[in-house]
Amino acid sequence: DTAVSQTPKYLVTQMGNDKSIKCEQNLGHDTMYWYKQDSKKFLKIMFSYNNKELIINETVPNRFSPKSPDKAHLNLHINSLELGDSAVYFCASSQASSYNSPLHFGNGTRLTVT
Amino acid sequence: QQPVQSPQAVILREGEDAVINCSSSKALYSVHWYRQKHGEAPVFLMILLKGGEQKGHDKISASFNEKKQQSSLYLTASQLSYSGTYFCGTDSSRAGGTSYGKLTFGQGTILTVHP
């Protein structure tokens, strides 16, 4: 059974389009995250939710909007895609805060904006 | 500010040992270590908490020097499967604080193990 699953695995789209990435975890965790990994492998947190409540919102453009319908799901919608948005986006979850709980990552969504 | 890892890359032969370091300019409350293989997700290895508690992998050890704001990951008797990029992630928030749970990752250390 997949613990943290995200779809799609690959996403190729043109500038200006709107796209969504979905994430689901079946671990019963309370906290979910979106991380962005750029071409230099730098992993940067974007958002975190705890029991559907937004906890961390890094300096991410307003074009990125997360939504958590319940604590097992965290989706990411991106408006007006730009070339610089090309990256691998990882969803992750943890039992509580990442302070003392391991992060479990999904397999990533490779977004390519042309 | 992201932690700094050293070295940036390590090449080993099977059976050799390696140490990967992670330094932060901020006070640390916890340090995580993850390994990522090419095209895959990062996988949890270990957490070290302020005060000495550790959670993690049986075959990998690590240290956490709170005063120096540093952590080191020790890979002994390396195997081919150890190859990958190793990331440290640091949490400088206090439990219950406003930045609770914000993990900041280092730039990664590429480890290559040859037969």
Interface residues (C-beta under 8 A of the other chain):
Chain A: T31 K40 K41 F42 L43 K44 I45 S48 N50 I55 I56 F90 S94 A96 S97 S98 Y99 N100 S101 P102 L103 H104 F105 G106 N107 G108
Chain B: Q2 Y29 S30 H32 Y34 Q36 E40 A41 P42 V43 F44 I47 L49 E53 K55 T85 F87 G89 D91 S93 A95 S99 Y100 G101 K102 L103 T104 F105 Q107 G108
